[in-house]
Amino acid sequence: MTKQILFLISLAITLGVFAWSVKRLWAFFKLTKPSYPIRNIGARISHTLDIAFGQTKIFRKPVIGLMHALVFWGFLVITLGSIEIVIDGAFGLERSFAFTGWFYDVVMASGDVFALLIIVFIKAFSLRRSIMRIKRFSGVEMSPKSYWDAQIALSFIGLLMLSLLAFNVGYISNHPNGYEGVYPVSAALVNLINMDLGWLQEPGWWIHILLIFIFANYLPYSKHFHVFLSVPNVFLANLEPLTKYPNLESITKEVKLMLDPEAAYDESEEVSRFGVKDVQDVSWKNYMDSLACTQCGRCTDVCPANITGKLLSPRKIFVDLRKRMDEIGPLAVKGKEDGKSLIRDYISEEELWACTTCNACAQECPIDISHPNLIMDMRRYLVMEEAAAPAELNAMFTNIENNGAPWQFSPEDRLKWTEG
Amino acid sequence: MTDKKLHVPVMADLAAKGEKPEYLYWVGCAGAFDDRYQKVARAFAKILNHLEVSYAVLGKEESCTGDAAKRAGNEMLFQMQAMQNIDVLNGYEVNKIICTCPHCYNTLKNEYPELGGNYDVINYTEFLDEMIQAGKLKLENNPFKGETITYHDPCYLGRGNKIYDAPRNVVKAVFGDVKELKRSRSFGLCCGAGGAQMFKEAEKGEKEVNIERTEEIIERKVDKVASACPFCMTMLTDGIKLKNKETELQNLDVAEIIEKALEL
């Protein structure tokens, strides 16, 4: 009974803090603009099965991809176990899902094996970050905070798995005459160690569930918020061709007015700003992307501008977006401003103009972020609100306006190529 | 390969005669004006003539699709161009458009429909592939005997619109084999010209993107590199020139390979 009460208090604190974090983020989301409509649920489900559950984009780097995929699939199985633990804790039960029979055996057995695998991989991931110098883990946007964030999250995950194994080992030891579920790794450990390990069951259980509670509340403030948001982010992804850049509807109205002066002008739909200057101009999906991004850097790794030493790093665009929201969000919620903006205070024009819109970043992103579209949204602001394009691009615009071609040739000469 | 005037039907002329061609060939600004790429437009027109395809071009009525303006942030200019082009296209009741330029292709196919321009937009590599498969393009001669070739994926064809196999099939039909680059298909490295970079100097860095790509192509030790985009062509040709490799390595468009194989 005491255990049950203690558990319910911890659960209530966990949910309370989490709700507070969600409320804070919800207020930030409300500052953002609409995105594309979410249709085609069928296509979205199969896309999610492929990219998220099938991990197909992660496998574009096969070795580390397989390790990530195993950790992810392991997490899915172990999460079922965590749900059981919460129910057990809340109602004072033990192994309450055992009635599912063979399904329970499969889930418990794979969770047990995955726990060991994850411990090994997490250690490898951690060493990879501290010892190996992997280029994509460096860059101006990769602050020491980001490094420690990764190490803390990896430690959490490692300890979660250790405590799960401790709990399983203790449980097996306490039930020498038969127990629910199958635990290949833990059973082997019990045989191997050959001591009374029953005392591990309670601390293992408590440490495991309390770590989950703390981790869950750490995540909304970490780049590992990815754990919660990556799957929904893939489900809500832009399913259009990568190089289809959406037309701006507010411009369509203006252009139609220009081409047809008799069209009625509707003042109620005046837009405050073309393009993106600050986080209030981005779509909710852009902001969600920035929260779901775990800064793996696969985007920056393949960016032609970045590879050739330019300032642009696609990852930095979304890291900056999140940082800027953390800064201005709490003020903007209260209707205040700080005189800064995403453009210039965080992202320089030089970065924005270096993008070739090749979409290598978007192709690579395991959670389907489209970096070029947001970069072009910011170019829209620079060009249409500030007329701040590089001079050569202004010349190109003038050519298109005057001659219908980006170069200075007369439309009269459009058939010269046929003359040889 | 003579320099004589090509017979290329123009939409307005056909319309005056009350005729309507099956396809519109969208030449694009590079096909019309870029010295090097004009040869590709010529090659493709020759292939269309050879196939006796019913087609026409817009000629003086064609105008920039607005791709570069859009990607440089000038949505206003893009939509003005788009609406004017759509007016012309719809005026001729165009159904099928063939594009050589992948940037025009992407814009017409993906970005015009919402503005009222709904067409069946076909990339020329798909068209050529289809003609080869259907046995209409008979490629018995290989003027490149003994030579090796690689293929550079244009971003707006490959990653953008998932056209990876068609251009390869066309090249293979003549060369037999395509030697893949280290970064190919969806992993392909940009030439450096997309997103309006074609029209400006690159930002400060350690290297030009086209040099990075050219070096990768040179490393592959091939005689030819095939491309399927006017911007890629400019960037690779410049890269090869800068690396002083013009004698060992030439850049050819997919259409030019067919043109040469057919001795048009």
Contacts between the chains, C-beta under 8 A, distances in Angstrom:
chain1	res1	chain2	res2	distance
A	60	B	187	7.7
A	240	B	110	7.2
A	241	B	106	7.5
A	241	B	110	5.5
A	241	B	160	5.8
A	241	B	161	5.5
A	241	B	162	7.5
A	242	B	159	5.4
A	242	B	160	5.3
A	243	B	106	4.9
A	243	B	110	6.9
A	243	B	155	7.2
A	243	B	156	5.2
A	243	B	159	7.2
A	243	B	160	3.1
A	243	B	161	6.8
A	244	B	106	7.3
A	244	B	110	3.7
A	244	B	111	6.3
A	244	B	160	7.9
A	245	B	70	6.4
A	245	B	71	6.9
A	245	B	111	6.8
A	247	B	75	7.3
A	247	B	78	7.9
A	247	B	79	6.7
A	247	B	111	6.1
A	247	B	114	5.5
A	247	B	115	6.3
A	248	B	75	4.6
A	248	B	79	7.7
A	251	B	75	4.7
A	251	B	76	5.6
A	251	B	79	5.3
A	252	B	79	6.0
A	252	B	115	6.7
A	254	B	76	7.0
A	255	B	76	6.9
A	255	B	79	4.4
A	255	B	80	5.6
A	255	B	83	5.8
A	256	B	83	7.5
A	258	B	80	7.3
A	259	B	80	7.7
A	259	B	83	5.9
A	274	B	75	7.1
A	275	B	73	6.7
A	302	B	187	7.4
A	302	B	189	7.9
A	304	B	189	5.9
A	304	B	190	4.3
A	304	B	192	6.2
A	304	B	209	4.5
A	304	B	212	7.0
A	304	B	213	8.0
A	305	B	203	7.1
A	305	B	205	7.2
A	305	B	209	7.1
A	307	B	189	7.7
A	307	B	209	7.7
A	307	B	212	6.2
A	308	B	192	7.9
A	308	B	202	8.0
A	308	B	205	4.8
A	308	B	206	6.0
A	308	B	207	4.3
A	308	B	208	6.6
A	308	B	209	5.2
A	308	B	211	7.8
A	308	B	212	5.4
A	309	B	205	3.7
A	309	B	206	3.1
A	309	B	207	6.1
A	310	B	202	7.2
A	310	B	203	4.8
A	310	B	204	7.0
A	310	B	205	4.1
A	311	B	203	6.6
A	311	B	204	7.6
A	311	B	205	8.0
A	312	B	203	7.4
A	350	B	203	5.4
A	350	B	204	7.5
A	353	B	200	7.4
A	353	B	203	6.1
A	354	B	202	7.3
A	354	B	203	4.1
A	354	B	205	7.8
A	355	B	195	5.4
A	356	B	155	7.5
A	356	B	190	4.8
A	356	B	192	6.0
A	356	B	193	7.0
A	356	B	194	4.3
A	356	B	195	4.7
A	356	B	197	5.1
A	356	B	209	6.8
A	357	B	71	5.3
A	357	B	155	7.6
A	357	B	194	5.0
A	357	B	195	3.2
A	358	B	155	4.0
A	358	B	159	7.1
A	358	B	190	3.5
A	358	B	194	5.3
A	358	B	195	7.4
A	359	B	155	6.1
A	359	B	159	4.8
A	359	B	160	6.3
A	360	B	155	7.4
A	360	B	159	6.8
A	360	B	187	7.8
A	360	B	188	7.7
A	360	B	189	7.3
A	360	B	190	6.6
A	362	B	159	7.9
A	363	B	159	4.9
A	363	B	186	5.4
A	372	B	195	7.1
A	376	B	70	7.8
A	376	B	71	6.0
A	376	B	73	6.3
A	376	B	195	7.6
A	378	B	73	7.9
A	379	B	71	7.7
A	379	B	72	6.2
A	379	B	73	3.1
A	380	B	73	4.4
A	380	B	74	8.0
A	380	B	75	5.8
A	381	B	73	7.5
A	382	B	73	6.0
A	383	B	72	6.6
A	383	B	73	3.6
A	383	B	74	5.1
A	384	B	73	6.7
A	384	B	74	7.0
A	384	B	75	6.7
A	384	B	76	6.3
A	389	B	72	6.2
A	389	B	73	6.7
A	389	B	74	7.5
A	390	B	200	5.3
A	392	B	199	5.8
A	392	B	200	4.0
A	392	B	201	6.8
A	393	B	72	4.9
A	393	B	196	6.1
A	393	B	199	6.1
A	393	B	200	5.6
A	395	B	199	7.7
A	396	B	68	6.3
A	396	B	69	7.4
A	396	B	72	7.1
A	396	B	196	6.9
A	396	B	199	4.1
A	396	B	200	7.7
A	397	B	69	6.0
A	397	B	72	7.4
A	397	B	74	5.5
A	397	B	77	5.7
A	400	B	64	4.9
A	400	B	66	7.0
A	400	B	68	7.6
A	400	B	69	5.6
A	400	B	77	6.0
A	400	B	81	6.5
A	401	B	77	6.4
A	401	B	80	8.0
A	404	B	62	7.7
A	404	B	63	3.4
A	404	B	64	5.4
A	404	B	81	7.4
A	405	B	29	4.2
A	405	B	32	7.1
A	405	B	33	6.1
A	405	B	63	7.5
A	405	B	64	5.3
A	406	B	29	5.9
A	406	B	64	6.1
A	406	B	68	5.3
A	406	B	69	7.9
A	406	B	198	7.6
A	406	B	199	5.7
A	407	B	29	6.7
A	407	B	33	5.5
A	407	B	34	7.9
A	409	B	29	8.0
A	409	B	32	7.4
A	409	B	33	4.5
A	411	B	60	5.3
A	411	B	63	7.1
A	412	B	60	6.2
A	413	B	32	7.3
A	413	B	33	7.2
A	414	B	27	7.5
A	414	B	32	4.7
A	414	B	33	7.9
A	414	B	59	5.5
A	414	B	60	5.1
A	414	B	62	6.0
A	415	B	8	7.2
A	415	B	10	7.2
A	415	B	32	7.6
A	415	B	57	7.6
A	415	B	59	4.9
A	415	B	60	6.9
A	416	B	32	7.3
A	416	B	33	8.0
A	416	B	38	7.7
A	417	B	27	7.2
A	417	B	31	6.2
A	417	B	32	5.8
A	417	B	33	7.9
A	417	B	38	4.0
A	417	B	41	4.9
A	417	B	42	6.2
A	418	B	5	6.3
A	418	B	6	4.6
A	418	B	7	8.0
A	418	B	8	4.5
A	418	B	42	7.3
A	418	B	45	6.9
A	419	B	5	5.1
A	419	B	6	7.8
A	420	B	2	7.5
A	420	B	3	3.8
A	420	B	4	5.8
A	420	B	5	5.9
A	420	B	6	6.8
A	420	B	42	7.0
